[in-house]
């Protein structure tokens, strides 16, 4: 299945785009997606170590199964003052 992943903040800056696509087997988990993103997009590796991932506008666990057409987002931690 093909998943489109939305990128925000530093993840978007690292790749210079707001969305990437990843091909995964049917029934893949969010953890498998995180690993695939780190492999296919090396500039995201460090970001992914600290980022939260959301599926269909809800933060999700690594074990969450993904379905074709799911909305996935990488949400890096935000700092400021």
N, C-alpha and C positions, 0 to 999 in steps of 0.2 A: 504494500500500500504506500501511497505517496502522501507525506505529511508536509504541510507548510507551517513553518515556525516563525513567529513574530519576534523580532529583536528590539530591545529597548536599551536606552542609556549607553553604557560602555560596550555592551555587546554589539549594538548597532554601529558605534564608532569603530570598533575593531575590524568589522567586515565591510563597512561603508555601504551597508544596505539595511533595510528594515525587515527583510524576510528572506528566508532560505528554505529550500526543499530537501527532504531526506526520504529515501526509499527504505522501508522496513518491511519485514514479513508480517502478515496478518496476525493480530493478537499480540504484537510486541508491547512491551511495557514502557513506561516513562523512563525507567532506568536504562533500558536498552537504547532509547532515543538519546538520552544524555551521553551515553558512551559513543554512539554513532556520530553525534555532533562534534564531540571532542576529536574523533578520528578524522572526519571529513573536513573540519574547519579548525585547524590547529590554533589560530589566533584566539579561539574561544575557550581553550582548555582551562586557563586560569580563571576566567569569568565563571565557567560552569561549576568550578569547585565550590563557589560561594553563592551562586544564583539559586533562586527558587524557580520552579517550573509550574505553570498553570495550564490546566486543560479545561477548555470551555468556560473560561473566566473564574475558575476556582483553583486555588493551590492544591496540588495533588502529590501523593506519595509515589516513591520510585516504583512500587509494585502496581500502580494503576495501569490497567490495560488500555491501549489506544485503539481507536476505531478510525477507519478512513473518514476523512472530512473533519476530524476533531480540530478545534482551534487550540494550538499550543503556543505558549509565550515563555520566553526567557526573561526573568525579571531579576536583574542584578541588585545587590544591596545598594542602598543610597546613603551617601554621607553628606554632611553639610553642617551648617552652624548658624 
